[in-house]
Every structure is written in structure tokens, then in C-alpha cells.
Amino acid sequence: MSFYKFARALLSIIFRIIYRIEVIGIENIPEKGRAILCSNHISMLDPIILGISIKRPISFMAKKELFKNPFIAKLLTALAAFPVDRENSDLTAIRNSINVLKMEKILGMFPEGTRTKKMDLEFAKPGVSLIAYKGKSPVIPVFIETDYRLFSKISINIGKPIIIDDLFENKPKTEDHKKISKYILKSIYSLKNNRGK
């Protein structure tokens, strides 16, 4: 058993004791092939909740500051995460993201780039659209609804895949990617209270 599977199994037991986790729209996650999982971001627990709610391993982007601690860096790397510089255009993170997709795996991203309680379209990063376009990958919007109080309910609403190529008529520019990233963010928040549809 890989470390990822072991950690997932252990955390699943723990978190399902302290939270009531409901997953809606799990059929929208492909059983194989590349995909980008794009979710709202309300807590540091979000990657864990998504990781235990979806059977396929997810490679998450994580802020580079977390990798400064050698122990945490090794742990995150073992969990298939990789660093990203949220303040600048991080070409290495973009290449790593595309490589994850080329291996037909699932990439996990938080389009807003930081934790937030409500939608602000100005937080949408163009990199989300760029990676989906370059990686020839569908984007799966996900909305996490919870306040993370102990023993409270956590709803994971998974929407239908967004096919990025269908949204562009010509080769996209930076402004086009910004516009599509905003569209993705809207799609994420549209899943609130709608039973994953």
C-alpha cells in the first residue's frame, strides 16, 4: 500500500468520525484519465476532505511556504503535492501541473489562490484556464459547504466537467484565460445548495 493510500484510509476514518460527510455528484469524477478538480477554498482542511471523498489520488498545488519545513515538505511530496508561488507567475508549478495531467492523473486546484468565505471574481487566477488549456484537460467544479464545526455536516457538491476547448474560438490570450477562470469560479459557486446539478 502506498503512503497516499495509507494516509487516505487513516484520515478517512478520523474525519468520518468527527464530521458527517456527504458527497453529491461523484459520478462526475472520471474513473480514469486526466482532470482538474477546482474547488472553493475555505479551510486548510479542504484538501484532506477532497482527498478522502474522491477515490482517485489528487495531486494538489500547495503554497510554497509550506515546503520550508523539511518534515512537512517530505510529507506533502509523499502525498503527491507540489509547491506554487502564489504571488508570481510560477512556470515550474505550471509545468508540474501539466505533467500531472500528461500522466492521466487528477490535479487539485483552488482557483482563488487563498482561503475565502465568499465569491470574489477578482480572485480568479488565469493560471487555472491556462493549465486546463495546455494540459488538454476537463475542469470539474466542486463546492465545499461547511463551517467545519465538530460533528457538523460537510457537503461536497461535484459538478459536471467543463470542456475548456469548447470555450475558445481562437488561440487564447491572457485576458481570455482570465475570463474563463472567472467562468470556472462562477461554476463552482453555482453548485451551492443545488445538489450537484
C-alpha positions in Angstrom: 0.0 0.0 0.0 1.3 3.4 -1.0 1.7 6.2 1.6 -1.0 8.1 -0.1 -3.5 5.2 0.2 -2.5 4.6 3.9 -2.9 8.3 4.8 -6.2 8.5 2.9 -7.6 5.4 4.8 -6.4 6.7 8.2 -7.7 10.2 7.6 -11.0 8.9 6.3 -11.7 7.0 9.5 -10.8 10.0 11.6 -12.7 12.6 9.7 -15.8 10.5 9.2 -16.0 10.2 13.0 -15.8 13.9 13.6 -17.8 15.1 10.6 -20.9 13.9 8.6 -19.6 13.9 5.0 -22.0 13.9 2.1 -20.7 13.7 -1.5 -23.1 14.7 -4.3 -22.3 14.2 -7.9 -19.5 11.7 -7.5 -20.4 10.2 -10.9 -18.9 13.4 -12.4 -15.4 12.2 -11.5 -14.0 10.1 -14.4 -12.8 6.7 -13.4 -9.6 7.2 -15.4 -7.9 9.9 -17.4 -6.8 13.5 -16.7 -9.0 16.0 -14.9 -8.6 19.2 -12.9 -10.5 19.4 -9.7 -11.3 23.1 -9.0 -12.8 23.9 -5.6 -13.7 26.8 -3.4 -11.2 27.2 -0.5 -12.5 27.9 3.0 -10.1 26.0 5.2 -6.7 24.3 5.3 -8.8 21.1 5.8 -10.2 21.3 2.2 -7.5 19.2 0.5 -8.0 16.5 3.1 -11.8 16.5 2.8 -11.5 16.3 -1.0 -8.8 13.6 -0.8 -10.9 11.3 1.3 -14.1 12.0 -0.6 -12.7 11.0 -4.0 -11.2 7.6 -4.6 -8.6 8.6 -7.2 -5.4 10.2 -5.9 -5.3 14.0 -6.2 -2.1 16.0 -6.8 -2.6 19.4 -5.1 -0.8 22.6 -5.6 0.2 23.9 -2.2 1.7 27.3 -1.3 5.5 27.2 -1.3 5.7 28.5 2.2 4.5 25.1 3.5 7.6 23.4 1.9 10.1 25.5 4.0 9.7 22.9 6.8 11.7 19.8 5.7 9.3 17.4 7.5 6.2 18.9 6.1 7.8 19.2 2.7 8.5 15.4 2.7 5.0 14.7 3.9 3.4 16.9 1.2 5.6 15.4 -1.5 4.6 11.9 -0.4 1.0 12.9 -0.7 1.7 14.0 -4.3 1.5 17.7 -3.6 3.9 20.3 -5.1 4.7 23.9 -4.4 3.4 27.0 -6.1 4.4 30.7 -5.7 1.0 32.4 -5.3 2.5 35.9 -5.7 4.2 35.5 -9.0 3.9 33.6 -12.3 5.3 30.2 -11.3 6.3 28.5 -14.5 7.7 25.5 -12.6 4.3 24.9 -10.9 2.6 25.2 -14.3 5.0 22.6 -15.8 4.4 20.3 -12.9 0.7 20.7 -13.2 0.7 19.8 -16.9 3.0 16.8 -16.2 0.4 15.5 -13.7 -2.2 15.8 -16.4 0.0 14.1 -19.0 0.2 11.2 -16.7 -3.6 11.0 -16.9 -4.0 11.9 -13.2 -6.2 14.3 -11.3 -4.8 17.8 -10.4 -6.3 19.6 -7.5 -6.5 23.4 -7.6 -8.1 26.3 -5.7 -8.7 29.0 -8.3 -9.0 31.8 -5.8 -5.4 31.1 -4.6 -6.3 31.7 -1.0 -8.9 30.9 1.6 -12.1 33.0 1.3 -15.7 32.8 2.6 -17.5 34.2 -0.4 -17.0 34.5 -4.2 -14.9 37.4 -5.5 -14.3 37.0 -9.2 -11.2 39.2 -9.0 -9.5 36.4 -7.0 -9.8 34.1 -10.1 -6.3 33.3 -11.3 -5.8 32.9 -15.1 -3.5 30.0 -14.5 -6.4 27.7 -14.0 -7.6 28.2 -17.5 -4.1 28.2 -18.9 -3.2 24.8 -17.3 -6.5 23.3 -18.5 -5.9 24.5 -22.0 -2.3 23.5 -22.2 -3.0 20.2 -20.4 -6.0 19.4 -22.6 -8.0 18.6 -19.5 -11.6 19.0 -18.5 -12.2 21.0 -15.3 -14.5 19.6 -12.7 -16.0 22.3 -10.4 -16.5 21.4 -6.8 -18.2 23.4 -4.0 -17.4 22.5 -0.3 -20.2 23.6 2.0 -19.4 23.6 5.7 -18.3 25.6 8.7 -16.0 22.8 9.9 -17.5 22.7 13.4 -17.0 19.4 15.1 -19.7 16.8 14.2 -21.2 19.2 11.7 -22.1 18.2 8.1 -19.8 18.7 5.2 -21.4 18.7 1.7 -19.1 18.1 -1.3 -21.0 19.2 -4.4 -19.3 18.0 -7.6 -20.5 19.5 -10.9 -20.3 18.3 -14.5 -16.9 18.6 -16.3 -16.2 21.8 -18.2 -14.5 21.3 -21.5 -12.2 24.2 -21.9 -11.6 23.9 -25.7 -15.3 24.5 -26.2 -15.0 27.9 -24.7 -12.3 29.3 -27.0 -12.8 30.1 -30.7 -9.1 31.1 -31.3 -5.8 30.7 -29.5 -6.5 32.3 -26.1 -4.6 35.3 -24.7 -4.1 36.2 -21.1 -7.3 38.1 -20.9 -9.2 35.2 -22.4 -7.8 32.9 -19.7 -8.8 35.4 -17.0 -12.3 35.5 -18.4 -12.5 31.6 -18.4 -11.1 31.4 -14.9 -13.9 33.7 -13.7 -16.4 31.4 -15.5 -14.9 28.4 -13.7 -15.2 30.2 -10.4 -18.8 31.1 -11.1 -19.5 27.4 -11.9 -18.0 26.4 -8.6 -20.2 28.7 -6.6 -23.3 27.8 -8.6 -23.1 24.4 -7.0 -24.1 25.8 -3.6 -27.3 24.2 -2.4 -28.2 22.7 -5.8 -27.5 19.0 -5.2 -24.6 18.9 -7.6 -26.6 19.8 -10.7 
